[in-house]
């Protein structure tokens, strides 16, 4: 019902929602998420309970026998391999797909025009030089405040100079991945990796609900082909690998391409011996990709574990908003976790919570970076315009920096 309410704006389209989510054990077996499925007896069986327990017992005994004969390290490596492959790209591209992808790359990208803004008074234009911005309260359809603003107004230039956060109370607006890169990295230092990777590259055995219209609509808002931008650059001269959510592409939601690009940027960071900085601004797992999207939680965590095993720092930045499967996976694995001041950090956004809870909702105060910081889930809450200084300062305190500084001295 929750998926139906979110995707189809109705709680009645249960069959369509199940087709999207692919929640059954058959799909999990197909995608390699589980190793086997325990046979279930007929629901009409008079001895149903005992038969279920017997089947579970047999499955456990069989698995135990196999464990005794198998090297545990092999099992661990095989599990990691399966996780890393889930939602991965095809090893060889079929001719038709290659041609179709090339044709798509030749097609022009169309942008949707901005909605006309309401008229403003000549007095406001005289005071601010342009249409003013307002730091207003955000309210639900019933008029309840879900995110408070300071209600001050300011010029557009002030807003832009402060990286689209209120210059008075620092309440941030959602921004795209390229804006985050401008905030974090030195000018002209960013080099993008795997920019062409898209859902068309994902192995055909992972069957998704057809949501091409939603993807095309997002393409009109963003230059990126999916919701994660990955690459490398410099931060006050420090070389870093970086991955940032592209909130303009389907709300930064985490799907197969997102998980694959996270895996690839970790591979790059390990090969180059670089720390990884990840900025999350995401609504969570992409519901349109069902079970595969949910499993990217395991895939991203597995990738971060490999980075840590290599002894490289991982700085996680919780942007506005950070919710759902992104918050519940890689985003909270940081060696140091930073959040933007007044960012929404929550299990789900207010609209989704109310859609799936009969309109009850939760206290807005529990959905903030400041709340999570008080509970010990975030190490530092800072203004958006201070993120670069905070991250580079933290990196200079790590063993990675000291080791690299010493290596640089020895080379001199």
ZAKELUM-720794 format. One record per residue: x, y, z of N, C-alpha, C in turn. Coordinates in steps of 0.001 Angstrom, whole numbers, plus 500000, padded with zeros to 6 digits. Layout:
<recs>
XYZXYZXYZ...
</recs>
This chain:
<recs>
500825498800500000500000500000500000500865501259500000501979501200500735502876502353500785503449502671499419503946501643498731504493501833497378503412502333496434502230501760496532501118502172495683500778503644495903500752504062497172500425505454497493501478506418496972502755506004497047503841506901496637503960506980495115503944505817494454504166505802493004502927506166492197501768505677492655500557505840491859499545506789492496499938507416493622499070508372494322497739507741494720497751506435494917496551505722495332496979504466496074496302504145497173496650502953497953495984501697497407495242501816496300494456500692495787495160499880494704496247500393494150496912499700493037497972498727493569497486497744494321498385496807494997499117495912494001498396495391492997499026494483492022500143495184491259499888496425490847500917497184490130502128497441491023501869497734492299502958497994493244503803496744493466503156495580493545503894494326493729504744494012492503504236494349491325505007494136490096506280494985490105506174496189490640507333497076490725508326496584491773507828496232492947508704495913494082509416494573493953508792493599493256509383492260493129509815491716494504508866491611495447509263491318496831509387489840497194509164488918496247509093487503496603510456486817496597510487485648497219511726484866497300512193484395495927511256484215494990511641483792493638512553484825492980512219486103493124513058487166492572514409487207493282514392487019494592515646487058495351516576485922494942516001484756494647516801483629494167517342483926492769516514484485491922516907484819490554518079485798490530518056486783491423519078487828491437520281487492492316520271486283492917521420485869493721521461486465495113520333486990495586520291487586496922520208486498497984519493485398497679519457484232498567520003483035497806520488482034498555521078480849497923520045479782497596518988479707498387517945478717498133516647479178498789515556478560498355514240478879498916513668477616499538513246477722500785512675476569501488511272476296500959511016475053500611509723474674500059508629474840501109507534475463500684506406475666501601505299474674501273504762473976502275503662473040502023502376473793501674501403473064501210500122473670500865499480474300502095498915475486501902498272476186503017497058475435503540496516474542502711495330473778503138495705472491503865497008472220503978497458470991504634497040470985506100496554469841506561496115469731507962497296469782508925498480469438508428499681469425509274500659470518508820500124471669508431500928472742507828502092473158508720501830473439509989502861473965510888504028472994511027503728471712511274504796470723511449505604470533510164504926470574509018505636470427507742506583471605507497506127472806507847506986473988507702508233473836508561508043473445509822509180473287510738510134472198510248509568471110509703510404470021509177511242470504507992510624471250507098511348471772505926512456472740506336512173473583507332513193474515507827514351473747508449514016472716509227515061471902509871515952471233508822515336470669507778516107470024506712517033471021506021516521472214505753517321473237505074518511473661505930518286473804507238519375474201508145520434473109508228519990471852508318520939470736508391521754470632507102521093470803505963521798470762504672522840471869504591522451473074505010523378474205504987524544473976505938524266473379507107525329473089508081526332472089507519525813471054506836526705470060506220527602470711505168527028471618504377527809472303503345528856473223503968528501473854505084529443474749505764530674473999506252530468472780506740531584471976507241532567471625506128532064471538504899532905471127503774533491472313503004533074473518503360533461474696502573534299475651503399535303476234502772536146477228503432535334478505503687535357478978504934534570480159505315535022481395504536536315481523504308536825482670503540536279482675502114536156481456501538535577481355500196534126481824500210533374481392501237531973481797501339531848483312501474532736483890502291532707485346502493533005486076501184534047485628500485534413486274499215533317486102498164532687484920498171531615484661497214530401485544497497530114485753498796529000486623499173529272488058498731530486488530498989530854489893498573530740490028497057531184488981496336531117489004494862529667489110494392528778488334495026527362488375494648526760489749494915527109490315496076526593491644496427527068492674495420528360492616495072528931493601494153528365493468492739527915492256492384527388492032491032525917492409490895525210492517492031523770492776491977523496494161491389522812494189490263522553495458489589523728495955488784524696495070488501525894495471487766525661495562486272526657496098485571526548496263484117526819494942483419526347494847482191526623493668481376528094493643481005528690492451481019530111492347480682530350492575479197529388492188478371529507492463476929528178493018476440528222494109475732527017494792475279526518494150473987525206493892473959524627493355472734524641494424471641524744493986470393524855494929469273523696495918469253522471495413469421521302496295469372521380497365470459521744496932471674521814497888472781522884498937472529524012498506471969525101499448471697524665500497470682523950500047469627523466500982468602522435501940469196521501501381469987520453502212470588521048503264471510522042502858472279522685503805473197523380504926472423524029504567471302524723505574470491523724506565469901522600506057469422521578506938468846521042507897469903520796507367471114520300508227472194521274509346472501522584509034472415523586510061472729523595511184471700523076510888470471523042511922469424521820512826469546520791512340470255519547513102470329519725514341471191519057515441470852519177516659471670518490516488473009518991517186474014518382517178475341517514518422475472516273518217475827515357519343475957515154519678477426515205520957477758514988521419479123513575521965479245512986521722480404511660522252480662511777523691481151510966524578480607511012525979481024510529526143482450511031527173483135510618527452484502509200528027484497508443527689485529507106528246485668507210529744485907506287530500485356506357531948485566506215532299487034506997533262487501506947533670488904505908534764489077505263534820490252504264535860490478504904537240490454504096538233490162504617539593490095505088540061491463506118540875491483506594541485492720506487542992492565506449543668493698506230545110493653507477545848493186507261547052492655508384547900492248509252548251493452508623548357494637509371548671495859510373547559496162509924546287496036510823545159496299511966545123495292511653545401494044512700545410493020513710546517493281513215547660493763514111548776494072515017548443495246514459547723496246515238547392497447516266546301497176515862545268496414516712544087496265517382543984494899517001544833493963517636544808492656517145543686491776516347542792492341515789541656491607514671541084492456514008540067491926512940539443492702513506538855493992512958539206495168513519538720496434513168537259496698513998536614497510513713535266497993513243535354499432512418534382499830511881534373501183512227533050501854512669533113503102512941531893503876511673531542504642510713530989503931509402530714504513509352529355505198508321529180506039508038527866506604507562526949505482507914525661505580507376524669504652506240523942505360505101523842504694503907523286505335503350522110504547502626521233505258501944520133504581500597520639504054499861519806503301498581520268502739497576520754503783497737520318505032496818520756506086497268522051506750498414522580506306498885523839506862499802523708508058500174522471508418501076522272509556502523522494509113503303523175509945504703523448509612505521522164509748506207521786508681507051520595508718508536520960508680508825522216508292510212522682508271510196524203508391510644524679509532510514526107509826511587526929509123511209528118508684512151529088508137512204530312509031513143531192508763513262532402509592512379533534509078511762533330507894510800534262507292511418535592506845512721535634506756513362536852506257513448536797504736513631537959504114513770537997502665515106538624502296515587538253501122516936538633500719517034538572499202518057539198498676518248539235497223518712537885496691518385537644495433518768536396494770520278536190494806521049537285494643522514537188494634523043536702495981522433537176497080522841536722498418522610535221498556521461534785498066521075533379498141522064532511497368522415532943496169523342532180495335524747532168495924525194533315496444526535533389497036526666532487498253525538532254498935525550531374500105525186529944499727525385529609498461525151528256497944523716527782498181522753528669497927521336528339497988520882527908499383521480528532500392521024528407501778520698529809502279519737529917503177519349531229503694520558531909504334520891533137503944522062533816504516521878534223505974520650534087506502520393534473507893520355533266508838519549532257508497519422531093509399520112529847508863520656529904507638521391528809506991520519527612506618519216527786506593518338526702506131518630526419504656519050525192504315519449524914502926518280524513502032518363524886500788517471524363499754518160523179499083517391522228498530518036521147497773518799521712496577519973521161496311520760521570495144521239520328494401521738520525493201522208519416492378523640519017492686524050517914492095525389517391492335526495518323491888526313518989490757527363519877490250527552521093491154526474521543491796526609522635492765527441522188493964527222520955494418528037520436495527529509520348495128529760519945493899531150519868493432531794521249493414531027522270493026531549523644493045531876524090494467531059523655495423531282524017496829532543523347497369532724522066497040533754521252497696535130521318497046535187521417495726536462521209495034537061522507494507538384522489494357539086523634493772538615523838492328538689525065491872538193525432490540538867524593489444538046524029488563538511523263487392539333522022487753539178521514488975539976520338489356539193519029489217537879519098488989537066517880488966537152517163487628537348515848487697537352514981486514536325513874486755535292513846485937534224512871486145534601511510485575534152510462486249534365509081485812533011508419485549532953507576484540531765506767484232530521507632484029530680508768483377529548509685483192528474509113482269528844508170481396527882507619480432527090506431480973527429505964482158526759504786482709525285505101482984524399504270482439522964504491482635522265503150482821520975503206483091520233501988483385520215501034482189520399501555480982520448500684479798521671499761479811522698500115480602523909499296480667523796498141481657522761498164482505522621497144483537522267495803482905522842494749483441522635493396482925521141493092482757520795492487481626519386492217481297518691491270482271519460490494483030518802489556483947518128490280485106518467491562485303517804492354486330516660493121485669515456492603485855514292493163485162513640494253485999513545495448485436512928496562486142511550496866485562510720497434486395509481498062485939509867499187484972509130499324483888509455500343482883509074501738483401510093502497483777509822503855484261510594504875483416510649504588482122511383505450481195510882506884481173509563507079481314509017508440481294509561509266482453509639508650483631510157509363484805511632509704484621512396508789484016513819509052483782514006510178482766513199510143481713513312511193480687512952512561481262511964512588482132511585513849482770512732514378483621513408513475484353514551513887485170515710514358484308515877513746483140516958514155482239516795515599481786515548516081481771515321517472481416515737518435482505515903517922483733516289518776484857517774518678485177518416517637484686519805517377485071520646517019483853521933517332483930522858516955482862523304515500483011523047514907484170523534513556484462522551512493483987523084511288483745522257510193483263521669509366484394522118509627485613521521508983486774521822509823488004521576509245489184521520510056490399522816510117491200523931509656490641525217509784491330526267510273490339527009511290490738528126511815489945529407511440490672530332510781489988531552510296490631532783510735489855533866510958490580535110511358489938536170511698490961537084512570490581538152512955491503538528514412491263539160515008492275539563516409492177540393516802493380540588518093493556541403518614494659540548519449495602540880519363496882540209520124497917541273520885498697541427522173498411542551522956498936543874522242498651543984521700497444545209521035497026545289519571497387544385519073498241544396517654498614543668516836497551544285515783497014543585514947496035542556514052496728541342514008496197540284513185496785539462512529495678538929511346495997537871510764495169536555511274495737535593511518494864534355512136495338533152511555494609532050511426495346530773511011494754529679511867495376528839512460494541527777513333495047526439512932494440525408512961495260524064512680494759523620513783493807522911513383492775522291514350491862520799514384492186520422515305493081519048515343493578518050515657492471518505516341491423517592516700490333517193515485489490517939514388489636517589513173488904516842512241489861515520512255489764514650511391490560514959511478492049515173512697492523515375512917493950516608512243494519517626512025493671518850511388494158518653509950494595517576509316494121517240507969494594518286506939494173518396505915494997519464504923494867518958503696494099519470503519492884519122502364492074520368501593491672520229500744490656521341499889490239522537500695489750522295501757488981523400502575488466524112503286489615523352503788490565523920504436491750524876503477492470524395502247492732525224501264493434526461500872492655526307500738491328527448500362490491528492501478490460528046502732490361528994503850490339529695504010491688528984503713492780529632503756494095530722502684494173530429501509493656531431500439493615532645500870492796532400501477491640533488501871490741534341503002491317533727503954492021534526505042492594535348504530493773534836503537494490535637502913495551536817502169494934536574501444493834537674500775493123538757501786492749538328502941492232539273503981491821540036504529493025539332504818494108539978505363495308541033504402495841540711503114495843541666502109496330542878502034495404542633502024494101543752501904493150544681503112493209544125504301493522544929505528493560545354505920494972544882505170495973545235505491497356544646506806497839543403507097497439542771508374497771541669508209498814541460509231499653540284509227500530539031509444499690537895509023500230536632509187499513535714510129500284535199511131499582534208512051500144532901511829499392531839511517500130530537511280499509529514512247500093528797512944499219527710513829499642526387513175499265525535512979500258524234512365500022523136513418500069522296513424499053521056514204499055520057513326498319519320512528499061518590511425498440517312511099499191516316510655498420515084510176499018515154508715499403516286508042499118516438506638499485516421505720498278516131504448498513516125503456497434515058503813496399515382503600495126514463503940494035513380502882493928512182503243494322511087502289494403510794501628493060511024502336491958510728501779490628511619500594490280512744500419490997513630499286490719513491498183491769512506498320492652512126497252493554513243496644494373513277495306494393514234494560495208515677494899494861515971495110493581517340495426493161517804496736493786516924497735493802517284499021494411517537498851495903516690498082496563516864497862498004518195497182498291518593496271497408519841495530497630521076496395497402520902497562496811522049498468496671522520498973498034521666498867499054522110499186500414523276498281500796523113496976500541524188496023500840525397496268499947525139496589498682526241496786497731527086498002498103526439499109498481527200500310498844527967500102500149527343499426501113528041499139502375529250498251502112529062497220501278530161496316500934531321497079500304531005498044499448532051498847498804532813499674499834532089500300500762532735501126501787533612500271502700533181499059502991534002498155503814535327497868503116535281497678501799536529497448501055537450498662501148536869499855501087537663501087501208538345501146502572537588500812503607538147500856504967539206499778505161538971498599504574539974497528504656541287497952503999541192498863503034542400499378502365543062500497503166542464500863504311543057501881505177542855503305504694541808503532503882541570504868503325540392505547504020540483506861504263539415507570504971538144507697504132537012507662504831535719507886504199534985508984504960534791510128504299534050511238504890532659511260504268531631511138505101530254511136504623529580512452504988529013513109503978528308514377504184526817514146503945526007514432504948524564514305504820523999515652504378523657515738503097523089516965502565521590517008502792520958518026502243519506518162502399518799517768501111517897516736501195517601515887502345518364514561502257518530513883503389519100512530503409518106511632504130517517510700503397516462509868503979516546508431503464515723507573504051515491506224503562516716505338503500516779504541502408517838503551502260519226504136502185519363505379501726520685506019501694521177506269503112520291506799503964520654507052505361520921505747506099520188504698505741520306503420506449521440502548505925522252503063504992523331502228504448524662502963504469525212503268503299526576503800503213526748505144503909525696505971503946525830507345504449526214507398505923525861506361506683526198506364508115527422505499508415528161505116507367529372504320507550530633505182507589530480506484507534531638507367507462532544507278508675533854507377508437534781507526509562534471508830510285534004509799509520533545511065510087532299511470509311531210511746510037529930512072509410529595513536509685529419514292508611529104515717508690527717515932508093526986516890508615525707517234508009525571518737507836524805519113506825524460520518506651523511520957507765523711522166508248522812522708509262521381522792508716520447522357509555519007522391509249518611521491508082519460520518507754519099519543506715518049518582507255517203518083506369516289517006506737517060515691506712517129515036507864517790513733507989516775512824508678516258511838507949515130511086508494514959509747507795514157508886508414513823507605507795513083507838506478512202508824506466511485509206505243511043510650505385510792511299504248510309512670504278508888512753504810508475513956505164507164514147505795506028513631504921506067513898503611504984513473502721504848511960502690505983511264502582505964509800502517505492509211503840505963509769504956505537509281506275504019509370506399503456510495505995502006510676506125501230509798505146501789509577503954501128508702502984501036507272503489502035506844504232502122505440504656501701505210506101501222506257506777500823506094508184499431506653508443498630506719507397497279507226507570497230508696507929498271509447507536498280510887507774498772511318509132499252510363509945499644510723511317500926511550511356501950511133510622503208511874510614503982511731511912505108512436511995505944512427513201506334513863513533506904514055514701507355515379515124508438515873514164508242517015513499509261517533512568510626517723513212510648517957514524511917518149515220512797516920515240512203515737515007512986514492514995513540514174513613513278515044512644513693514784511259514789515743510818515618516175511760516638517184511461518044516677511765519020517312511140520426516990511412520759517245512871520205518311513431520496518665514821520004517585515782518841516990515494518312515915516336519233514700516297519644514303515092520528513139514959521886513402515603522343514640515540523620514990516165523537514838517681522428515288518272522250515163519723522207513702520157521709512832519277521621511403519590522920510659519272523934511378518781525230510755518516525394510176517132524447510427516224524533509847514885525325510670513891525653511902514247526406512799513369527512513448514188528725513504513628529854514073514364529881515594514337529460516185513216529556517634513062528410518151512203527751519203512682526741519910511895527299521289511574527334521632510294527931522910509908527173523532508739527428524804508486526792525494507378527306524939506050526486525016505043526862524520503714528141525189503221528286526487503495529462527204502987530743526879503747530638526048504807531818525653505582532221524195505348531506523505504466531768522075504259533189521807503775533645522562502807534973522334502235536061522486503292535984523554504079536986523788505121536953522682506167535740522246506548535610521205507570536195519880507085535861519489505856536331518201505329537847518193505160538395519240504564539847519273504343540592519303505673540025519989506673540651520001507998540659518626508632539547517902508494539461516542509049540450515615508348540541515711507025541464514845506281542911515062506706543247516287507076544618516591507507544947515990508875543930515513509586544154514881510892544254513360510794544070512803509603544025511349509449545418510754509243545586509474509608546852508780509314547180508791507829546140508774506966546371508830505513547157510081505142546774511235505689547449512490505352548889512471505858549081511995507090550437511971507655551343511049506848550796509891506439551591508946505644551954509544504292551006510238503666551271510848502366552216512033502476552096512791503562553003513922503768554429513429503956554578512326504713555903511755504945556488511207503647555627510541502850556077510001501565556534511120500635555800512247500658556148513392499815557503513972500229557736514033501552559019514546502062560172513668501611559965512340501709561021511402501334561351511514499848560324511758499022560551511907497579561348513167497266561154514212498096561902515453497886563364515288498274
</recs>
